[in-house]
Amino acid sequence: MNKHTTKGGKEIELVRDPRSNLWKVQFTSGGQIPEALAGVYTNETFGNTAIASYLAEQEKVSENKKVEKKVTKAKEK
């Protein structure tokens, strides 16, 4: 599977770089790829693992923000 979806609904895909035998990450609709995913990967597995790790980290950051908001609201009461 070479397509992944961000929490915001954007599709990220892993594609073979036409100038080399390497793989790169891009948004299906175009746009700037996060720095964590920039560069090239030597095989499809490494690229997909990088994308999955990035998405998992983004989910973790999102969950932490939700917890922080709950704590802040509880302190205000």
C-alpha positions in Angstrom: 0.0 0.0 0.0 1.5 3.3 -1.1 -1.3 5.7 -0.1 -1.9 7.0 3.4 -4.3 9.6 4.7 -3.4 12.3 7.3 -5.8 13.2 10.1 -6.7 16.3 8.1 -7.8 14.1 5.1 -4.8 14.8 2.8 -3.5 11.8 0.9 0.2 11.0 1.1 1.7 8.7 -1.4 5.0 6.9 -2.0 6.1 7.1 -5.6 9.2 6.0 -7.4 11.4 8.9 -8.4 11.6 8.9 -12.2 15.2 10.1 -12.2 16.5 7.2 -10.0 15.5 3.9 -8.6 14.6 5.5 -5.3 11.2 6.3 -3.6 9.9 9.7 -2.5 6.9 10.9 -0.6 4.4 13.4 -1.9 0.9 14.7 -1.3 -1.5 13.4 -4.0 -3.0 16.9 -4.3 0.5 18.6 -4.3 2.0 20.7 -1.6 5.0 20.8 0.7 5.9 17.5 2.4 6.8 17.7 6.1 10.5 17.8 6.7 10.3 14.5 8.5 9.3 12.8 5.2 11.5 14.8 2.8 14.3 13.0 1.0 14.3 9.6 -0.7 14.0 6.0 0.4 15.9 3.0 -1.0 12.9 0.8 -1.0 9.1 0.8 -0.7 9.1 -0.7 2.8 11.3 2.0 4.3 9.2 4.7 2.7 5.9 3.2 4.0 7.4 2.7 7.5 8.5 6.4 7.5 5.0 7.5 6.6 3.3 5.3 9.1 5.7 6.5 11.9 5.1 10.2 10.9 1.3 9.7 11.0 1.5 7.9 14.4 3.6 10.7 15.8 1.1 13.3 14.5 -1.7 11.3 16.2 0.2 11.3 19.4 0.8 15.1 19.3 -2.9 15.6 18.6 -3.9 13.4 21.6 -1.5 15.3 23.8 -3.0 18.6 22.8 -6.5 17.3 23.7 -5.3 16.2 27.1 -3.6 19.6 27.7 -6.8 21.4 26.8 -8.8 19.3 29.3 -6.3 19.9 32.1 -6.3 23.7 31.4 -10.1 23.8 31.5 -10.2 21.8 34.7 -7.7 24.2 36.3 -9.8 27.2 35.3 -12.9 25.9 37.2 
